[in-house]
């Protein structure tokens, strides 16, 4: 059998511990599949004395980041997260002639150009299957299995925390706050869940997928996003009444040479494949011009699923597949696939619109007039009977036919200015 592939693990938290556990518990299985042993040489941690549920040999543990330069190390696995120290570790590893495996979607989205250029100069590979959708092999699917296709659209549930919360609200009638608390209790949400629930995490992942599928280098702040942190349970109920389920989707569409990207709650018909993805699971629906529609679904985060993807990358490096794939892919290289990112204003969609309006004659006429002026027609209107005491504002729900996003937003600005509208309009896209 060939020389072992030496591995340095930087970070031994939830995912890092899972990777170490797989490497130490299944050496024979991994060696048989890689054609050579996968040898854990170094594990860099912050605190040597911290209790760990993985029995890592004491001689492998160190607090010295310089340990990645050990000549017996061929691959550095970065699992500390963030975009500061992690970036330094990755660039140092590449400069030292080491391959890199990472699960850090934020780092790739923020500094992919610099990192991949450094890798090409060093003639080394960067592998990142675990960076998007945890245990779902979507990176490999887009880069290899669907290589005969030009992807034309991606619709994806990329954040398990948000999907768990939305499932709890829809199926158990929980408020957003109660569902979030339950997610934190079960370990699906961090103590500070902001990046998950405001759409940032999904935007980072969408930026990575957009690079692979379309060759566009979209920075996360350039992706329009709306999270679920302001979602009201009343919209869950109205959506259900209309036959829809609300999901936080990361979406990309092509229109000729233009790509539009956004992250937002979307109303999907109950029968839609993505509408049926429950709990903390992730799913990615890919439309290819040759294959048609394919769906990839599975656990999107956590120790086991993410560790599974990391170790798969290590096996690919040991076999030599990853190096060839990396060289051929030209990711974050500036080599155009002919696509550019455009604002979502030109995207045509159907919309769900909820207004809180005065219960008096003429209000609906005022709203529909504004929509008509922007060439937006109505598909359905829901207005429940007002309470017997009357006097207070009532909800008005409208679902539109297809319209340009820019024109719809222009209509919303005018509707919000009406004296009869008691609160800012709430609106979401509606899937086919």
C-alpha positions in Angstrom: 0.0 0.0 0.0 1.2 3.5 -0.8 2.6 6.1 1.7 -0.1 7.3 4.2 -1.8 10.6 3.5 -0.8 12.7 6.5 -3.6 14.9 7.9 -3.5 17.9 10.2 -6.8 18.8 11.8 -7.2 22.5 12.8 -10.2 22.7 15.1 -11.7 19.9 17.1 -15.2 21.1 18.0 -18.4 19.4 16.9 -17.3 18.7 13.3 -13.6 18.4 14.0 -14.3 15.8 16.7 -16.5 13.9 14.2 -13.7 13.8 11.6 -11.1 12.7 14.2 -13.5 10.0 15.3 -14.0 8.6 11.8 -10.3 8.6 11.0 -9.4 6.9 14.3 -12.2 4.3 14.4 -12.2 3.2 10.8 -8.6 3.1 9.5 -9.0 -0.2 7.6 -12.2 0.8 5.8 -10.8 4.2 4.8 -7.4 2.8 3.7 -9.2 0.2 1.5 -11.3 2.9 -0.2 -8.5 5.4 -0.5 -5.8 2.9 -1.6 -3.5 4.2 1.2 -3.9 4.9 4.9 -5.4 8.2 6.1 -3.1 9.1 9.0 -4.1 11.7 11.5 -0.8 13.5 12.4 -1.7 16.6 14.2 -4.8 18.1 15.9 -4.6 21.8 16.6 -6.8 23.0 19.4 -7.2 26.1 21.6 -7.2 24.3 24.9 -5.4 21.0 25.5 -7.2 20.4 28.8 -10.7 20.7 27.4 -12.7 17.5 27.8 -13.4 15.7 24.5 -15.7 12.8 23.7 -13.2 11.5 21.2 -10.2 9.6 22.4 -7.5 11.5 20.5 -3.9 10.3 21.4 -2.3 13.0 23.6 0.8 13.2 21.3 -1.3 14.4 18.4 -2.8 17.4 20.3 -1.2 20.8 20.1 -2.0 24.5 20.4 0.7 25.4 17.8 -0.7 26.4 14.4 2.8 26.0 13.1 2.3 22.2 13.4 0.6 22.2 10.0 4.1 22.7 8.5 5.2 19.2 9.8 6.7 17.4 6.8 4.5 14.3 7.5 1.4 16.4 6.9 0.1 16.5 3.4 -3.4 17.9 4.0 -4.7 20.5 6.4 -8.4 20.3 7.4 -9.6 23.7 8.5 -12.7 23.5 10.8 -12.4 26.5 13.0 -14.8 28.7 11.0 -14.8 32.5 10.6 -12.8 34.5 8.0 -9.8 35.7 9.9 -7.7 33.1 11.6 -9.2 30.5 9.2 -8.0 32.4 6.2 -4.5 32.7 7.6 -4.4 28.9 8.3 -5.6 28.1 4.8 -3.2 30.4 3.0 -0.3 29.3 5.2 -1.1 25.7 4.4 -1.2 26.2 0.7 2.1 28.2 0.8 3.7 25.3 2.6 2.6 22.9 -0.1 -0.3 21.3 1.6 -3.7 20.5 0.2 -6.7 22.0 2.1 -10.1 20.6 3.0 -12.6 23.1 4.6 -16.2 23.3 5.6 -16.0 27.1 5.8 -18.6 28.5 3.4 -18.2 32.1 4.8 -14.5 32.0 4.0 -15.0 30.7 0.5 -17.8 33.2 -0.3 -15.7 36.1 1.1 -12.2 35.2 -0.1 -12.6 32.5 -2.7 -10.6 34.4 -5.3 -7.5 34.9 -3.1 -7.6 31.3 -1.7 -8.0 29.5 -5.1 -5.4 31.7 -6.8 -3.0 30.8 -4.0 -3.9 27.1 -4.4 -3.2 27.3 -8.2 0.2 28.9 -7.6 1.1 26.2 -5.1 -0.3 23.5 -7.4 -2.4 22.2 -4.6 -6.2 21.5 -4.3 -8.9 23.0 -2.1 -11.8 20.7 -1.3 -15.0 21.9 0.3 -17.8 19.4 -0.1 -18.8 20.0 3.6 -19.2 23.8 3.1 -22.7 23.5 1.6 -25.6 21.3 2.8 -23.5 19.1 5.2 -23.8 15.5 4.2 -25.6 16.2 0.9 -23.0 15.8 -1.9 -24.1 18.8 -3.9 -20.6 20.2 -4.6 -19.6 17.0 -6.3 -22.9 16.7 -8.1 -22.6 20.2 -9.6 -19.0 19.9 -10.4 -18.8 16.3 -11.7 -22.1 14.4 -12.0 -23.9 17.2 -13.8 -20.8 18.4 -15.8 -22.6 17.7 -19.1 -25.3 20.3 -18.2 -25.6 24.0 -18.0 -27.5 24.6 -14.8 -30.4 26.9 -15.5 -31.8 27.3 -12.0 -31.2 26.3 -8.3 -33.8 26.3 -5.6 -32.5 25.1 -2.2 -33.2 24.8 1.5 -29.7 25.4 2.8 -30.2 26.2 6.5 -31.5 23.5 8.7 -32.1 25.8 11.6 -34.6 27.9 9.7 -36.2 24.8 8.1 -36.7 23.3 11.6 -38.3 26.5 12.9 -40.6 26.8 9.9 -41.7 23.2 10.2 -42.5 23.7 13.9 -44.5 26.8 13.1 -46.5 25.1 10.3 -47.1 21.7 11.8 -47.4 22.5 15.5 -48.7 26.0 15.5 -45.7 27.3 17.4 -44.8 31.0 17.5 -41.4 32.0 16.0 -39.9 32.6 19.4 -41.1 29.2 20.8 -39.9 27.3 17.7 -36.5 29.0 17.9 -36.2 28.1 21.6 -37.0 24.5 20.7 -34.3 24.5 18.0 -31.8 25.8 20.5 -32.8 23.2 23.1 -32.2 20.4 20.5 -28.9 21.8 19.3 -30.1 22.9 15.9 -29.6 26.6 16.6 -26.7 28.5 18.3 -27.2 30.7 21.3 -26.9 33.6 18.8 -28.9 32.3 15.8 -28.6 35.5 13.8 -26.7 34.2 10.8 -29.1 31.3 10.4 -32.4 33.1 10.8 -31.6 36.3 8.9 -30.6 34.5 5.7 -26.8 35.2 5.9 -25.8 31.5 6.2 -27.9 30.5 3.2 -26.5 33.5 1.2 -22.9 32.3 1.9 -23.8 28.9 0.6 -25.6 30.2 -2.4 -22.6 32.3 -3.3 -20.5 29.0 -3.4 -23.1 27.2 -5.5 -23.3 30.1 -7.9 -19.6 30.0 -8.5 -19.7 26.3 -9.4 -22.8 26.5 -11.5 -22.4 29.8 -13.2 -18.8 31.0 -12.6 -20.0 34.2 -11.0 -18.2 35.6 -8.0 -21.1 37.0 -5.9 -20.1 38.3 -2.5 -22.7 37.5 0.2 -23.6 41.1 0.8 -24.5 41.4 -2.9 -27.1 38.7 -2.6 -30.5 40.1 -1.7 -31.8 38.3 1.4 -34.7 38.3 3.8 -34.7 35.8 6.7 -37.4 34.3 8.8 -36.6 36.3 11.9 -39.5 38.7 11.1 -41.9 36.1 9.9 -45.3 36.2 11.6 -47.3 33.1 12.3 -50.3 34.7 10.6 -48.6 34.4 7.3 -48.0 30.7 7.9 -51.7 30.3 8.5 -52.8 32.3 5.5 -50.3 30.4 3.3 -51.7 27.1 4.4 -55.3 28.4 3.8 -54.2 29.2 0.2 -52.6 25.8 -0.3 -49.0 26.8 0.3 -46.1 26.1 2.7 -43.5 28.7 3.5 -39.8 27.7 3.1 -36.6 29.8 3.3 -35.1 29.3 -0.2 -31.8 30.2 -1.7 -32.5 30.6 -5.4 -30.6 31.3 -8.6 -32.1 31.8 -12.0 -30.6 32.4 -15.4 -32.2 34.6 -18.1 -29.8 34.4 -21.1 -26.4 35.5 -19.7 -27.8 37.0 -16.5 -28.0 35.3 -13.1 -30.3 36.6 -10.3 -29.6 35.4 -6.8 -31.7 35.8 -3.6 -32.5 34.3 -0.3 -36.0 34.7 1.1 -39.1 33.0 2.4 -41.1 31.6 -0.5 -44.6 30.2 -0.7 -44.5 26.7 -2.2 -47.5 24.5 -3.0 -48.0 21.8 -0.4 -47.3 19.2 -3.1 -44.0 20.8 -4.1 -40.9 18.6 -3.5 -39.2 21.2 -1.4 -42.3 22.0 0.6 -42.2 18.5 1.9 -38.6 18.8 3.3 -39.1 18.8 7.1 -37.1 19.5 10.2 -33.4 20.3 10.0 -32.9 18.7 6.6 -31.5 20.4 3.6 -32.4 19.9 -0.1 -31.2 21.3 -3.4 -33.3 21.2 -6.5 -31.1 21.7 -9.7 -32.5 22.3 -13.2 -30.0 21.2 -15.9 -30.5 21.8 -19.6 -29.8 18.1 -20.4 -30.8 16.1 -17.4 -33.8 18.2 -16.4 -34.7 18.4 -12.7 -32.7 16.6 -10.0 -33.2 16.7 -6.2 -30.5 16.2 -3.5 -31.7 15.9 0.1 -30.3 14.9 3.4 -29.1 16.2 6.8 -27.5 19.6 6.2 -25.5 20.1 9.4 -24.2 18.4 12.5 -21.3 16.2 13.4 -21.9 13.1 11.4 -23.1 14.5 8.1 -20.4 17.2 7.9 -17.7 14.8 9.0 -18.8 12.4 6.3 -18.3 15.0 3.6 -14.9 16.1 5.0 -13.6 12.5 5.0 -14.9 11.9 1.5 -12.8 14.8 0.4 -9.8 13.3 2.1 -10.3 10.0 0.3 -10.6 11.9 -3.0 -7.2 13.6 -2.3 -5.6 10.2 -1.3 -6.8 8.6 -4.6 -5.8 11.7 -6.7 -9.2 12.5 -8.0 -9.5 15.8 -6.2 -6.3 17.2 -7.7 -7.5 16.6 -11.2 -10.9 17.9 -10.6 -9.6 21.0 -9.0 -7.2 21.8 -11.8 -10.0 21.3 -14.4 -12.7 23.3 -12.6 -11.0 26.8 -12.6 -13.1 27.9 -9.7 -12.8 31.5 -8.6 -10.3 32.0 -11.4 -12.0 34.9 -13.2 -12.6 32.6 -16.2 -16.1 33.6 -17.3 -18.8 31.0 -18.2 -20.6 33.9 -19.9 -22.8 34.8 -16.9 -23.1 38.1 -14.9 -25.1 38.8 -11.8 -28.1 41.1 -12.2 -30.4 42.7 -9.7 -33.5 40.7 -8.9 -35.8 43.6 -10.0 -36.0 42.1 -13.4 -37.1 38.6 -12.2 -40.7 37.8 -12.8 -42.6 36.1 -10.0 -46.0 35.7 -8.4 -46.3 37.4 -5.0 -48.2 37.0 -1.7 -49.1 40.3 -0.2 -50.6 40.8 3.2 -51.9 44.3 4.3 -53.4 45.5 7.5 -56.1 48.0 6.3 -58.9 50.1 7.6 -62.3 48.3 7.4 -64.1 50.8 5.2 -65.3 51.0 1.6 -62.8 51.8 -1.2 -59.7 50.4 0.4 -59.5 47.3 -1.9 -60.1 49.5 -4.9 -57.2 51.8 -4.0 -54.9 48.9 -3.6 -55.9 47.2 -6.8 -55.6 50.4 -8.8 -52.0 50.9 -7.7 -51.2 47.3 -8.7 -53.0 47.7 -12.0 -51.0 50.9 -12.7 -47.8 48.7 -12.3 -49.3 46.1 -14.7 -49.9 43.6 -11.8 -53.0 41.5 -12.0 -54.6 39.5 -9.1 -54.9 35.8 -8.8 -56.8 35.7 -5.5 -58.0 37.9 -2.7 -58.7 36.8 0.9 -60.4 39.1 3.4 -61.9 37.5 6.5 -65.1 39.0 8.0 -64.3 41.7 10.5 -65.0 41.2 14.2 -68.4 42.2 15.3 -67.2 45.2 17.3 -65.5 46.5 14.2 -63.5 49.7 14.1 -60.0 48.1 14.0 -57.8 47.3 11.0 -58.3 44.0 9.2 -55.9 41.8 7.2 -56.2 41.8 3.4 -54.3 39.0 1.5 -53.7 39.2 -2.2 -51.9 36.7 -4.5 -50.8 38.1 -7.8 -50.1 36.7 -11.2 -46.6 37.0 -12.6 -45.0 40.4 -12.4 -41.6 42.0 -12.5 -40.1 42.3 -9.0 -39.1 45.9 -9.6 -42.6 46.9 -10.5 -44.1 45.0 -7.6 -41.8 46.8 -5.2 -42.7 50.1 -6.7 -46.4 49.3 -6.1 -45.6 48.3 -2.5 -44.0 51.7 -1.9 -47.2 53.4 -3.1 -49.5 51.1 -1.1 -47.6 51.7 2.1 -48.2 55.4 1.6 -52.0 55.0 1.6 -53.7 56.5 4.7 -55.9 53.4 4.9 -52.9 51.0 5.3 -52.1 50.6 9.0 -48.7 48.9 8.8 -46.0 48.2 6.2 -46.9 45.6 3.7 -45.7 42.0 4.1 -44.8 40.2 0.9 -43.1 37.0 -0.3 -42.6 35.3 -3.7 -44.9 32.5 -4.6 -43.4 29.4 -6.3 -45.0 27.8 -9.4 
